[in-house]
Structures are given as structure tokens and as C-alpha cells.
Amino acid sequence: MNQTSDVVVLGAGVVGLMSAIHLAREGLSVTIVERRARGREASRAAGGILSSIKPWALASELAALAAQSEASYPALTAEIRDATGIDPEWRRCGMLLVDSDQAIAAKQWSNAGGQRVEILDMNASVTLEPAVQPGSRPAIRLPDAAQIRNPRLMDGLGKFAELNGVRVVEYVGACGLFVRNGRCSGVSTDEGLIRGDRVILSAGAWSGALLARVGISCPVTPIRGQMIWYRVPRGTVEHIVIRDGYYVIPRSDGVLVVGSTADAAEFSEVTPSEMVRQLHDAATRIIPQLDRTPVRGQWSGLRPWCPDGLPYIGAAPDVDRLFMCVGHHRNGMALAPASARLLINIMLGRSTRIDPAPFDPRARMAAPAVADL
Ligand SMILES: Cc1cc2nc3c(=O)[nH]c(=O)nc-3n(C[C@H](O)[C@H](O)[C@H](O)COP(=O)(O)OP(=O)(O)OC[C@H]3O[C@@H](n4cnc5c(N)ncnc54)[C@H](O)[C@@H]3O)c2cc1C
């Protein structure tokens, strides 16, 4: 498989696919290499909440990415739906934090230019969401919060990428980045070298291992998250509801997704039964009638975690023509459109609306121990 593209993208999650689409729309030839089917890993496992579950606690650098992404989702998902026939189901369903001690912080954030926030007493909370158990403390409502149905987003994005001319190579794992004389010019696979004038690494939780092979120490590690789902009568709840860090997300057809746990599980995606019990108990505390509702299924995914909480977006340290967009941890669906846009503008040498400095991998990672592999 000895072909050359302007850009090779390693990893077809939400970050890789969105980056590939931007580049293809700039007129560049793009190949995306994926060891499984596209969009199967963290991006499929996610809940699809398009904001942080405590947006007032988000680092200011991430808030800029979040706001830009949030604004872009309605048009992006409409375009995907019209072009592919797959509806990612973007919906402004609102978010309700029940029994929260965050009311003051939420109000201050809203007054300082964040989203609209309403503080609801117990009666108002029950009137709004009768199936939800109110707490002794007020509830916080964010009426503008939105969700997407991310498995559908990923299916739509994959198809949309192809319609935009991206060559998607599936079931071909990269064994390494091809670096010669300090310059990256492709991806090595079992089926040969896939050459590119530039390479983007967007391999999520697996990115650290690929960088280590070219001597770059990148602290991205996997944090496993587990999810379960129920089928309930449509309209049982309308909002994403959050309590004690767990959430329920109502899809439009009565599917109710519940998440999520967080544990350092290396690269295992097995869902232990005690995790299912933990999620079921949390769901029942939010919606008591779920106690009598069977859990229909479970899954898990690996979030790409990085220690300082900011993704790495930009040129990799000391290897020419290697770029990266990794480490979105819990917020990859909420941030990916703006992260991909920022990366592409950096690659193409354009000015950026968002300050790229806090995300620059070169300032935050160790230099290669071996410059030329
Ligand atoms: C349970 C759970 C719930 C979540 N909920 C939310 C949410 O509600 N909202 C939100 O914003 N975020 C959420 N997230 C976080 C979000 O899913 C991630 O931040 C995001 O999906 C990361 O995207 P990615 O493209 O970087 O990684 P991934 O989606 O993991 O994609 C990386 C891709 O690289 C491929 N790859 C890896 N190694 C190789 C190789 N050697 N060769 C070829 N391909 C390779 C993988 O197969 C994979 O397809 C959640 C995550 C989990 C696990």
C-alpha cells in the first residue's frame, strides 16, 4: 500500500474525522488510517453531552473551544444529515443538575457571560421533570445545553468524510509513525507505508504509545468509562439530568443512556458487573421508576486523559511535519469541531481565533530522546 497524500490522519475518531473533513474541504488529498472500523472507540462510547457537566468549572482555555464547537454543531449536523441521510440528532434538550451545591457558581458564570442558568426549587423541579427525584438542595437548569446521538454522528461523519473525498482506510493498524531525518512522512502499517507530506496523530488514548516509538514522551493515558442503557416510554424525561456526577441522557425514541464511571483500566474495555450495578443504582437515584426497568445493555470506552486537563493541539515537538490533536478526555464530543478547526489553521499557517499557545504540544512535552528513527 504505497500511496502518497498531502495529509495522512492516524485514527478515525471524532477528532480525526473532523480534521480530515476540514482538510479535504481545503482541497488537500487526505487519507485516514484506522485499525478498526471508523468511529468505534471513545467517540462511539460517549454520552453525547455537548457541554461539560459543570461548565462553570471548565478551564478558561477550554471554554473558548467549547463555545466555538457548540455554535458549530447545529449547522454541521444538518449538513451531515442532508448529505448522508444519517441524522446525528442534535437537540437542545437542556440540562438539569439535581440536588446541586453549585447554584452560586453557576449563577456567577452565567452573569459573567456563560449560558443562561435557572435555579429551581423542589416544586419547580418536579413540575419540569415529574419522573426525577428532587433533592433537598435546588436544581440548576441550563436550558441551552444540547446533545447529539454520537453513534449516529460517527456513522454520519464517516460517510460525510468519504463524500468530501477523504480516503478512509479501515482495519489497518499503524505500527508506527514513519520518521526519517527528523521529518515525519507517513505511517507504517502491516500492509506497508502510507505516505503523506504531513501526518496528524489523532489516535485518542493510544497516542502516547505511538509517540513513544519515535522518542516523544506524551503523558496521555486511558481512563475507562462505562455506560448502560434502558428503554423507557418516550418523554419520561426531557432534559439531560445529572446527580452526584452521574447522568441520564434521553434520546428522542425512548432510549435512556446512563453514565458514567471512571477508572484507570489500562487498555481493557470490559465492563465488570459491579460497574453495571453502580450505574443502575445511580440511575435509580435520579429516576426512581428505573428500579423496575431492566438494563438493556452496557458498553465502555477509553477516554484520552492528560495530566493538565488541556488537549495537545498543534505541531509535535522536534519532529517536522507531525501534528497532533489528542487528550480531550471527558469533553471530546463537546470540543472536537473547534479543536479540529484550530489544528487545521495551525497546520496551514493561518491566524486563529482561539489562542493556540495553551494547547501547544511543544511547550508541554519532552523532546525526543532519539531524533531520527
Ligand atoms: C463512557 C464515555 C462517555 C463520554 N461522554 C462524553 C460526552 O457526553 N461528551 C463529550 O464531549 N465527551 C464524552 N466522552 C469523551 C469523548 O468520547 C472523547 O474525548 C473523544 O471521543 C475522543 O475522541 P478521539 O477521536 O480523540 O479518540 P477515539 O474516538 O478513541 O478515536 C481514536 C481512534 O484512533 C484509532 N487508533 C488507535 N491506535 C491506532 C493505530 N495504531 N492504528 C490505527 N488507528 C488507531 C482507534 O481505533 C480510534 O478509532 C466520553 C467518553 C467515554 C469513554
The ligand as a MOL file (V3000), in Angstrom:
LIG
                    3D

  0  0  0     0  0            999 V3000
M  V30 BEGIN CTAB
M  V30 COUNTS 53 58 0 0 0
M  V30 BEGIN ATOM
M  V30 1 C -18.1060 6.4280 28.5020 0
M  V30 2 C -17.7100 7.7500 27.8950 0
M  V30 3 C -18.6110 8.8040 27.8940 0
M  V30 4 C -18.2500 10.0310 27.3260 0
M  V30 5 N -19.1850 11.0350 27.2470 0
M  V30 6 C -18.8690 12.2050 26.6520 0
M  V30 7 C -19.8520 13.2160 26.4850 0
M  V30 8 O -21.0230 13.0580 26.8640 0
M  V30 9 N -19.4700 14.3960 25.9200 0
M  V30 10 C -18.1870 14.6000 25.4780 0
M  V30 11 O -17.8990 15.6910 24.9880 0
M  V30 12 N -17.2460 13.6340 25.5620 0
M  V30 13 C -17.5570 12.4520 26.1520 0
M  V30 14 N -16.6140 11.4510 26.2550 0
M  V30 15 C -15.2410 11.7370 25.8150 0
M  V30 16 C -15.1040 11.5730 24.3110 0
M  V30 17 O -15.7090 10.3800 23.9090 0
M  V30 18 C -13.6300 11.5610 23.8950 0
M  V30 19 O -12.9610 12.6850 24.4270 0
M  V30 20 C -13.4800 11.5940 22.3720 0
M  V30 21 O -14.2780 10.6120 21.7750 0
M  V30 22 C -12.0310 11.4030 21.9590 0
M  V30 23 O -12.0060 11.3280 20.5500 0
M  V30 24 P -10.7130 10.8530 19.7770 0
M  V30 25 O -11.0240 10.9560 18.3350 0
M  V30 26 O -9.5400 11.5820 20.3240 0
M  V30 27 O -10.5000 9.3290 20.2630 0
M  V30 28 P -11.2000 7.9620 19.7560 0
M  V30 29 O -12.6450 8.1470 19.4960 0
M  V30 30 O -10.8180 6.9160 20.7520 0
M  V30 31 O -10.5080 7.6970 18.3680 0
M  V30 32 C -9.1660 7.2870 18.2550 0
M  V30 33 C -9.0970 6.3380 17.0750 0
M  V30 34 O -7.7310 6.0030 16.8200 0
M  V30 35 C -7.6990 4.6400 16.4250 0
M  V30 36 N -6.3620 4.1010 16.6290 0
M  V30 37 C -5.7020 3.9530 17.7910 0
M  V30 38 N -4.4950 3.3780 17.5870 0
M  V30 39 C -4.4010 3.1560 16.2660 0
M  V30 40 C -3.4000 2.5680 15.4210 0
M  V30 41 N -2.2420 2.1080 15.9240 0
M  V30 42 N -3.6420 2.4950 14.0990 0
M  V30 43 C -4.7990 2.9710 13.5570 0
M  V30 44 N -5.7800 3.5070 14.3050 0
M  V30 45 C -5.5890 3.6130 15.6440 0
M  V30 46 C -8.7440 3.9820 17.3390 0
M  V30 47 O -9.1460 2.7160 16.8370 0
M  V30 48 C -9.8340 5.0290 17.3340 0
M  V30 49 O -10.7770 4.8080 16.3130 0
M  V30 50 C -16.9490 10.2100 26.7930 0
M  V30 51 C -16.0530 9.1400 26.7680 0
M  V30 52 C -16.4250 7.9030 27.3000 0
M  V30 53 C -15.4650 6.7590 27.2400 0
M  V30 END ATOM
M  V30 BEGIN BOND
M  V30 1 1 1 2
M  V30 2 1 2 3
M  V30 3 2 2 52
M  V30 4 2 3 4
M  V30 5 1 4 5
M  V30 6 1 4 50
M  V30 7 2 5 6
M  V30 8 1 6 7
M  V30 9 1 6 13
M  V30 10 2 7 8
M  V30 11 1 7 9
M  V30 12 1 9 10
M  V30 13 2 10 11
M  V30 14 1 10 12
M  V30 15 2 12 13
M  V30 16 1 13 14
M  V30 17 1 14 15
M  V30 18 1 14 50
M  V30 19 1 15 16
M  V30 20 1 16 17
M  V30 21 1 16 18
M  V30 22 1 18 19
M  V30 23 1 18 20
M  V30 24 1 20 21
M  V30 25 1 20 22
M  V30 26 1 22 23
M  V30 27 1 23 24
M  V30 28 2 24 25
M  V30 29 1 24 26
M  V30 30 1 24 27
M  V30 31 1 27 28
M  V30 32 2 28 29
M  V30 33 1 28 30
M  V30 34 1 28 31
M  V30 35 1 31 32
M  V30 36 1 32 33
M  V30 37 1 33 34
M  V30 38 1 33 48
M  V30 39 1 34 35
M  V30 40 1 35 36
M  V30 41 1 35 46
M  V30 42 1 36 37
M  V30 43 1 36 45
M  V30 44 2 37 38
M  V30 45 1 38 39
M  V30 46 1 39 40
M  V30 47 2 39 45
M  V30 48 1 40 41
M  V30 49 2 40 42
M  V30 50 1 42 43
M  V30 51 2 43 44
M  V30 52 1 44 45
M  V30 53 1 46 47
M  V30 54 1 46 48
M  V30 55 1 48 49
M  V30 56 2 50 51
M  V30 57 1 51 52
M  V30 58 1 52 53
M  V30 END BOND
M  V30 END CTAB
M  END
